[in-house]
């Protein structure tokens, strides 16, 4: 498979994987409703995207670094809101 196709696939996956958390983060900020959110799931996801971020840095893969930077911020915000508002 051509390198540019692999890059497009990776970048698309990174963008989609990142933007999927945007609606949840916006809703959580607006409503402060976190009762239905699992703290453990979000903590595990936070750990996952943090490790993907470190991995992306290690292999110099900018789609992984950029996408997981944003994911760390979004999921981190959800975790903070969950800890604050239960």
C-alpha distances in whole Angstrom, upper triangle without the diagonal:
4,6,9,7,7,10,12,11,13,15,16,17,19,21,22,22,25,27,27,30,32,34,35,36,38,40,41,42,44,45,46,45,43,45,43,40,39,40,38,35,35,36,33,30,32,31,28,27,29,27,23,25,26,23,21,24,23,20,20,18,20,19,20,23,24,23,25,28,29,28,31,33,33,33,36,38,38,39,42,43,43,45,47,48,47
4,6,5,7,9,10,11,13,14,16,17,19,20,21,23,25,26,27,30,31,34,35,36,37,40,41,42,43,45,46,45,44,46,44,41,40,41,39,36,36,36,34,31,32,32,28,27,29,27,24,25,26,23,21,23,23,19,19,17,18,17,19,22,22,22,25,27,28,28,30,32,33,33,35,37,38,39,41,43,43,45,47,48,48
4,5,5,6,9,10,11,12,14,15,16,18,20,21,22,24,26,28,29,32,33,34,35,38,39,39,41,43,43,44,42,44,42,39,38,39,37,34,33,34,32,29,30,29,26,24,26,24,21,21,22,20,17,19,19,16,15,13,15,14,16,19,19,20,22,24,25,25,27,30,30,31,33,35,35,37,39,40,41,43,45,46,46
4,5,5,6,9,10,10,12,14,15,16,18,20,21,22,24,27,27,30,32,32,33,36,37,37,39,41,42,42,41,43,41,38,38,38,37,34,33,34,32,29,29,29,26,24,26,25,21,22,23,21,18,20,21,17,16,13,14,13,16,18,18,18,21,23,23,24,27,28,29,30,32,34,34,36,38,39,40,42,44,44,45
4,5,5,6,9,10,10,12,14,15,16,18,20,21,22,25,26,28,30,31,32,34,36,37,38,40,41,41,39,42,39,36,36,37,36,32,32,33,31,28,29,29,25,23,26,25,21,22,24,21,18,21,22,18,18,15,15,14,16,19,19,18,21,23,23,24,26,28,28,29,31,33,33,35,37,38,39,41,43,43,43
4,5,5,6,9,10,11,12,14,15,16,18,20,21,24,25,28,29,29,31,33,34,35,37,39,39,39,37,40,37,34,34,34,33,30,29,30,27,25,26,26,22,21,23,21,18,19,20,17,15,18,19,15,15,12,13,12,13,16,17,16,18,21,22,21,24,26,26,27,29,31,31,32,35,36,37,39,41,41,41
4,5,5,6,8,10,10,12,14,15,16,18,20,22,23,26,27,27,29,32,32,33,35,37,37,38,36,39,36,33,33,33,32,29,28,29,27,24,24,24,21,19,21,20,16,17,19,16,13,16,17,14,13,10,10,9,11,14,14,14,16,18,19,19,22,24,24,25,27,29,29,31,33,34,35,37,39,40,40
4,5,5,6,8,10,10,12,14,15,16,18,21,21,24,26,26,27,30,31,32,33,36,36,36,35,37,35,32,33,33,32,29,28,29,27,24,25,25,22,20,22,22,18,18,21,19,16,19,20,17,16,12,12,10,12,15,14,14,17,19,19,19,22,24,23,24,27,28,29,31,33,34,34,37,38,39,39
4,6,5,6,9,10,11,12,14,16,17,19,21,23,24,25,27,29,30,31,33,35,35,35,33,35,33,30,30,31,30,26,26,27,25,22,23,24,20,18,21,20,16,18,20,18,15,19,20,17,17,13,13,10,12,15,15,13,16,19,19,18,21,23,22,23,26,27,27,29,32,32,33,35,37,38,37
4,5,5,6,9,10,10,12,14,16,18,19,22,23,23,25,27,28,29,31,33,33,33,31,34,31,28,28,28,27,24,23,24,22,19,20,20,17,15,17,17,13,14,16,14,12,15,16,14,13,9,10,7,8,12,12,10,12,15,16,15,18,20,20,21,23,25,25,26,29,30,31,33,35,35,35
4,5,5,6,9,10,11,12,14,16,17,20,22,22,23,26,27,27,29,31,32,32,30,33,31,28,28,28,28,25,23,24,23,19,20,21,18,15,17,18,14,14,17,15,12,15,17,15,13,10,9,5,8,11,10,9,12,14,14,14,17,19,18,20,22,23,24,26,28,29,30,32,34,34,34
4,5,5,6,8,10,11,12,15,16,18,20,21,22,24,25,26,28,30,30,30,29,32,29,27,27,28,27,24,23,24,23,19,20,22,19,16,19,19,16,16,19,18,15,18,20,18,17,13,12,9,11,13,12,10,13,16,15,14,18,19,18,19,22,23,23,25,28,28,29,32,33,33,34
4,6,5,6,8,10,11,13,15,17,18,19,21,23,24,25,27,29,29,29,27,29,27,24,24,25,24,21,20,21,20,16,18,19,15,13,16,17,13,14,17,16,14,17,19,17,17,13,13,9,9,13,12,9,11,14,14,13,16,18,17,17,20,22,21,23,26,26,27,29,31,31,31
4,6,5,6,9,10,12,13,16,17,17,19,22,22,23,25,27,27,27,26,28,26,23,23,23,23,20,18,20,18,15,15,16,13,11,14,14,11,11,15,13,11,14,17,15,14,11,10,6,6,9,8,5,8,11,10,10,13,15,14,15,17,19,19,21,23,24,25,27,29,29,30
4,6,5,6,9,11,11,14,16,16,17,20,21,21,23,25,26,26,25,28,26,23,24,24,24,21,19,21,20,16,17,19,16,13,16,17,14,14,17,17,14,17,20,18,17,13,12,8,9,11,9,6,9,11,10,10,13,14,13,15,18,18,19,21,23,24,25,27,28,29,29
4,5,5,6,9,10,12,14,15,16,18,20,21,22,24,25,24,23,26,23,21,22,23,23,19,18,20,19,15,17,19,16,14,17,18,15,16,19,19,17,20,22,21,20,16,15,11,12,14,12,9,11,14,12,11,14,15,14,15,18,19,18,20,23,23,24,26,28,28,28
4,6,6,8,10,12,13,14,16,18,18,20,22,23,23,23,21,24,21,18,19,19,19,16,14,17,15,12,13,15,12,10,14,15,12,13,17,16,15,18,20,19,19,15,15,11,10,13,11,8,9,12,10,8,12,13,12,12,15,16,16,18,20,21,21,24,25,26,26
4,5,6,7,11,11,11,13,16,16,17,19,21,21,21,20,23,21,18,19,19,19,16,14,16,16,12,12,15,13,10,13,15,12,12,16,16,14,17,20,19,18,15,14,11,10,11,9,6,7,9,7,5,9,10,9,10,13,14,14,16,18,19,19,22,23,24,24
4,5,5,8,10,10,11,13,15,16,17,19,20,20,19,22,20,18,19,20,21,18,16,18,18,14,15,18,16,13,16,18,16,16,20,20,18,20,23,23,22,18,16,13,13,14,12,9,11,12,9,8,12,12,9,11,14,14,14,17,19,19,20,22,24,23,24
4,6,7,8,10,11,12,14,15,17,18,19,18,17,20,18,15,17,18,18,15,13,17,16,13,14,17,15,13,16,18,16,17,21,21,19,22,25,24,24,20,19,16,15,17,15,11,12,14,11,9,13,13,10,11,14,14,13,16,18,18,18,21,23,22,22
4,6,5,6,9,10,11,12,14,16,16,15,14,17,15,13,14,15,16,13,11,14,14,11,11,15,14,12,15,17,16,16,20,20,19,22,24,25,24,21,19,16,15,16,14,11,11,12,9,7,10,10,7,7,11,10,9,12,14,14,15,18,19,19,19
4,6,5,6,9,10,11,12,14,15,15,15,18,17,15,17,17,19,16,14,17,17,14,14,18,17,14,17,20,18,18,21,23,21,23,26,26,25,22,20,17,17,17,15,12,13,13,9,9,11,10,7,9,12,11,10,14,15,14,16,19,19,19,20
4,6,5,6,8,10,11,12,13,13,14,16,15,13,16,17,19,17,15,18,19,16,16,20,19,17,20,23,21,21,25,26,25,27,30,30,29,26,24,21,20,21,19,16,16,17,13,12,15,13,10,11,14,12,11,15,16,14,15,19,19,18,19
4,5,5,6,9,10,10,11,10,10,13,12,10,12,14,16,14,11,15,16,13,14,18,17,16,19,21,20,21,24,25,24,26,29,30,29,26,25,22,21,21,19,16,16,17,14,12,14,12,9,9,12,10,8,11,13,11,12,15,16,15,16
4,6,5,6,9,10,10,11,10,14,13,11,14,14,16,14,11,14,16,14,13,17,17,15,17,20,20,19,23,24,23,25,28,29,28,25,23,21,20,20,18,15,15,15,11,10,11,10,6,7,9,7,6,10,11,9,11,14,14,14,15
4,5,5,6,9,10,11,12,15,15,14,17,17,20,18,15,18,20,17,17,21,21,19,21,24,23,22,26,27,26,28,31,31,30,28,25,23,22,22,20,17,18,17,14,13,15,12,9,11,13,10,9,13,13,11,13,16,16,15,17
4,5,5,6,8,8,9,13,12,12,15,16,19,17,15,18,20,18,18,22,22,20,23,26,25,25,28,30,29,30,33,34,33,30,28,26,25,25,23,20,20,20,17,16,17,15,11,12,14,11,10,13,14,11,12,16,15,13,15
4,6,5,5,6,7,10,11,9,13,13,16,15,13,16,18,16,16,20,21,19,21,24,24,24,27,29,28,29,32,33,32,30,28,26,25,25,23,20,20,19,16,15,15,13,10,11,12,9,7,10,10,7,9,12,11,10,12
4,6,5,8,10,13,14,13,16,16,19,18,15,18,20,18,17,21,22,20,22,25,25,24,27,29,28,29,33,34,33,31,28,26,25,25,22,21,20,19,16,15,16,13,11,12,12,8,8,11,10,8,10,13,11,11,13
4,6,8,11,14,15,15,18,18,22,21,18,21,23,21,21,25,25,24,25,29,28,27,31,33,32,33,36,37,36,33,31,29,28,28,25,23,23,22,19,18,19,16,14,15,16,12,12,15,14,11,13,16,14,12,15
4,5,8,11,12,13,16,17,20,20,18,20,23,22,21,25,26,25,26,29,29,29,32,34,33,35,38,39,38,35,33,31,30,30,28,25,25,24,21,20,21,18,15,16,17,13,12,14,14,10,12,15,13,10,13
4,6,9,11,11,14,14,18,18,16,18,21,20,19,23,24,23,24,28,28,27,30,32,32,33,36,37,37,35,33,31,29,29,27,25,24,23,20,19,19,17,14,14,14,11,10,12,11,7,8,11,9,7,9
4,6,8,9,12,13,16,16,15,17,20,19,19,23,24,23,25,28,28,28,31,33,33,34,37,38,37,35,34,31,30,30,28,26,24,24,22,20,20,18,16,15,16,13,10,12,12,9,8,11,10,7,8
4,6,5,8,9,13,13,11,14,16,16,16,19,21,21,22,25,25,26,28,30,30,32,34,36,35,33,32,30,28,28,27,24,22,23,20,18,18,17,14,13,13,12,8,9,10,7,5,9,9,6,6
4,6,8,9,13,13,13,15,17,18,18,21,22,23,24,27,28,28,31,32,33,34,37,38,38,36,35,33,31,31,30,27,25,26,24,21,21,20,18,16,16,15,12,12,13,10,8,10,11,8,6
4,7,9,12,11,12,15,16,16,18,20,21,22,24,26,26,27,30,31,32,34,36,37,37,35,34,31,29,30,29,26,24,25,23,20,20,20,17,15,17,16,12,13,15,12,10,13,14,11,9
4,6,9,8,8,11,13,12,14,17,17,18,20,22,23,24,26,27,28,30,32,33,33,31,30,28,26,26,25,22,21,22,20,17,17,17,14,12,13,13,9,9,12,10,7,11,13,11,9
4,5,5,6,9,10,11,12,14,15,17,18,20,21,22,25,26,27,29,30,32,32,30,30,28,25,26,25,22,20,22,20,17,17,17,15,12,13,14,10,9,12,12,8,11,13,12,10
4,6,5,6,9,10,10,12,14,15,16,18,20,21,23,24,25,27,29,30,31,29,29,27,24,24,24,22,19,20,19,16,15,16,14,11,11,12,9,7,10,10,7,8,11,11,9
4,5,5,6,8,10,10,12,14,15,16,18,20,21,22,24,26,27,29,30,28,28,26,23,24,24,22,19,20,20,16,15,17,16,12,12,14,12,9,12,13,10,11,15,15,12
4,5,5,6,9,10,10,12,14,15,16,18,20,21,22,24,26,27,28,26,26,24,21,22,22,19,17,18,18,14,14,16,14,10,12,14,11,10,13,14,11,13,16,16,14
4,5,5,6,9,10,10,12,14,15,16,18,20,21,22,24,26,26,24,24,22,19,19,20,17,14,16,15,11,11,12,10,7,8,10,8,6,10,11,9,11,14,14,13
4,5,5,6,9,10,10,12,14,15,17,18,20,21,23,25,25,24,24,22,19,19,20,18,14,15,16,12,11,13,12,8,8,11,9,7,10,12,10,11,14,15,14
4,5,5,6,9,10,11,12,14,15,16,18,20,21,23,24,22,23,21,18,18,19,17,14,16,16,13,11,14,14,10,11,14,12,10,14,16,14,14,18,19,17
4,5,5,6,8,10,10,12,14,15,16,18,20,21,22,20,20,18,15,16,16,14,11,13,13,9,9,12,11,7,9,12,11,10,13,15,14,15,18,19,18
4,5,5,6,9,10,11,12,14,15,17,18,20,21,19,19,17,14,14,15,13,10,11,11,8,6,9,9,6,6,10,10,8,11,13,13,14,17,18,17
4,6,5,6,9,10,11,12,14,15,17,18,20,19,19,18,14,14,16,14,11,12,14,11,9,12,13,10,10,13,13,11,14,17,16,16,19,21,20
4,5,5,6,9,10,11,12,14,15,17,18,16,17,16,12,13,15,12,9,12,13,10,9,13,13,10,12,15,15,14,17,19,18,19,22,23,22
4,5,5,6,9,10,10,12,14,15,16,14,14,13,9,10,11,9,6,8,9,7,6,10,10,9,10,13,14,13,16,18,18,19,22,23,23
4,5,5,6,9,10,11,12,14,15,14,14,14,10,10,12,11,7,8,10,9,6,10,12,10,10,14,15,14,16,18,18,19,21,23,23
4,5,5,6,8,10,10,12,14,13,14,14,10,10,13,12,9,11,13,11,10,14,15,13,14,17,18,17,19,22,21,22,25,27,26
4,5,5,6,9,10,11,12,10,11,11,7,8,10,9,7,9,12,10,10,14,15,14,15,18,18,18,20,23,23,24,26,28,27
4,5,5,6,9,10,10,9,10,10,6,5,8,8,5,7,10,9,8,12,14,13,14,17,18,18,19,22,23,23,26,27,28
4,5,5,6,9,10,10,11,12,9,8,11,12,9,10,13,13,11,15,17,16,16,19,21,20,21,24,25,25,27,30,29
4,5,5,6,8,8,11,11,8,8,12,12,10,12,15,14,14,17,19,18,18,22,23,22,24,27,27,27,30,32,32
4,5,5,6,5,7,8,5,5,9,10,9,10,13,13,13,16,18,18,19,21,23,23,25,27,28,28,31,32,32
4,6,5,6,8,10,8,6,10,12,10,11,14,15,14,17,19,19,19,22,24,24,25,28,29,29,31,33,33
4,6,8,10,13,10,10,13,15,13,14,18,18,17,20,22,22,22,25,27,26,27,30,31,31,33,36,36
4,6,9,11,9,10,13,15,14,15,18,19,18,21,23,23,24,27,28,28,30,32,33,33,36,38,37
4,6,9,9,8,11,13,13,14,17,18,18,20,22,23,23,26,28,28,29,32,33,33,35,37,37
4,6,6,6,9,10,11,12,15,15,16,19,20,21,22,24,26,26,28,30,31,32,34,36,36
4,5,5,6,8,10,10,12,14,15,17,18,20,20,23,24,25,27,29,30,31,33,34,35
4,6,5,6,8,10,11,12,14,16,16,18,19,21,22,24,25,27,28,30,31,33,33
4,6,5,6,8,10,10,12,14,15,16,17,19,20,21,23,25,26,27,29,31,31
4,6,5,6,9,10,10,12,14,15,16,18,20,20,22,24,25,26,28,30,30
4,6,5,7,9,10,11,13,14,15,17,19,20,21,23,25,26,27,29,30
4,5,5,6,9,10,11,12,14,15,17,18,20,21,22,24,26,27,27
4,5,5,6,8,10,10,11,14,15,16,17,19,20,22,23,25,25
4,5,5,6,9,10,10,12,14,15,16,18,20,21,22,24,25
4,5,5,6,9,10,11,12,14,15,17,18,20,21,22,23
4,5,5,6,8,10,10,12,14,15,16,18,20,21,21
4,6,5,6,8,10,10,12,14,15,16,18,19,20
4,6,5,6,9,10,10,12,14,15,16,18,19
4,5,5,6,9,10,11,12,14,15,16,17
4,5,5,6,9,10,10,12,14,15,15
4,5,5,6,9,10,11,12,14,15
4,5,5,6,9,10,10,12,13
4,5,5,6,9,10,10,11
4,5,5,6,9,10,10
4,5,5,6,9,10
4,5,5,6,8
4,5,5,5
4,6,6
4,6
4
